[in-house]
Structure formats: C-alpha cells, structure tokens
Amino acid sequence: MRLTPSQIAAIRTSTTRLAGDAARVWLFGSRVRDDARGGDVDLLLELDEAVTEPAQLSARLAAQVSRAMYGRKVDVLIKAPNLQFLPIHSIALAEGIRL
C-alpha cells in the first residue's frame, strides 16, 4: 500500500468527521499496489445508513483528503443502502484494503 501513516490518519479523521464513527473506508486502485507508481487515491466509503446528499459527501471527503495530501487527486465512491450497487463497488471491496 502506497500511503504513509499520516495520510491514512488524515483519511480516517476526515471520514469520521464527515460520515460518522460507523463509516468504513477502503483504499483501492493503483495505490494498493506497491509496484505501481503515481496515481490518484481511490476511496470507497461504506455506510450502513442511507445518504441524503451522496454527491456532496463524496466531494467534501475528496476535498479534505486532497488538501491533507497536498493536492493529490482523490476519487470517492459511496456504498450505502439507498444507492445503486455497481460493479466498481464489488471490485473495490474485493481488491481494496480497509483503512
């Protein structure tokens, strides 16, 4: 995994602040692979409760994590009971690392 302990802490802190203590966050994509280089940060935010404004939550989390990582591009997917489950969610859960 190509994240520093301080980057992981920033992701966890932002996730808890924006989505609550029950939220789970997964890192997936190229940052999971130690042999890869560069790349953005792909996160899956997994929630047990419905989300009323998923686009806003996704954008806020991406912005906070991006600022903590000095402008690194961050993409956030959300998995919640009221949102459509897509194939990318399965990939993120199967190949990702829970932070």
C-alpha positions in Angstrom: 0.0 0.0 0.0 1.4 3.4 -1.0 0.1 5.6 1.7 2.0 7.0 4.7 0.7 6.5 8.3 -0.1 10.3 8.4 -2.1 10.0 5.1 -4.0 7.1 6.5 -4.8 9.0 9.7 -6.0 12.0 7.6 -8.3 9.8 5.6 -9.7 8.2 8.8 -10.2 11.5 10.5 -11.9 13.1 7.6 -14.2 10.0 7.2 -15.2 10.1 10.8 -15.8 13.8 10.8 -18.0 13.8 7.7 -19.7 10.4 7.8 -19.6 9.3 11.5 -17.9 6.6 13.6 -19.7 3.8 11.9 -18.4 4.7 8.4 -15.8 2.4 6.9 -13.3 3.5 4.2 -11.4 1.3 1.8 -8.4 2.2 -0.4 -8.5 0.5 -3.8 -6.9 1.0 -7.2 -3.3 1.7 -8.0 -2.4 2.9 -4.5 -2.9 -0.6 -3.2 -0.2 -2.0 -5.4 3.4 -1.4 -4.1 4.8 -2.0 -7.6 2.8 0.9 -9.2 3.8 4.5 -9.4 1.9 7.7 -9.1 -1.8 7.6 -9.5 -4.7 9.2 -7.7 -6.2 8.0 -4.4 -9.4 5.9 -4.9 -11.5 5.5 -1.8 -14.7 3.6 -1.1 -16.9 5.0 1.7 -19.1 2.2 3.1 -22.1 3.3 5.1 -24.9 1.3 6.8 -27.4 4.3 6.8 -29.0 6.0 3.8 -27.2 9.1 2.4 -29.4 12.1 1.5 -26.7 14.0 -0.4 -24.1 11.5 -1.7 -22.5 13.8 -4.3 -21.9 16.4 -1.6 -20.5 13.9 0.9 -18.2 12.4 -1.8 -17.0 15.9 -2.8 -16.3 17.0 0.7 -14.4 13.9 1.6 -12.4 14.1 -1.6 -11.5 17.7 -1.0 -10.5 17.2 2.7 -8.3 14.3 1.8 -6.8 16.1 -1.2 -5.8 19.0 1.0 -4.2 16.7 3.5 -2.2 15.1 0.7 -1.0 18.4 -0.8 -3.4 18.4 -3.8 -3.3 14.8 -4.8 -6.3 13.8 -6.8 -8.8 11.8 -4.7 -11.9 9.9 -6.0 -14.6 8.8 -3.6 -17.2 6.2 -4.2 -20.0 5.7 -1.7 -21.7 2.4 -0.9 -25.0 2.9 1.1 -28.3 1.1 1.3 -30.2 3.7 -0.8 -27.6 3.9 -3.6 -27.3 1.7 -6.6 -24.7 -1.0 -6.2 -22.3 -1.0 -9.2 -19.6 -3.4 -10.4 -16.9 -1.0 -9.2 -18.2 -1.4 -5.7 -17.5 -5.1 -5.9 -14.1 -4.5 -7.3 -13.2 -2.0 -4.5 -14.4 -4.4 -1.8 -12.6 -7.4 -3.3 -9.3 -5.7 -4.1 -9.2 -2.9 -1.6 -7.6 -2.5 1.8 -9.7 -1.3 4.7 -8.1 1.7 6.4 
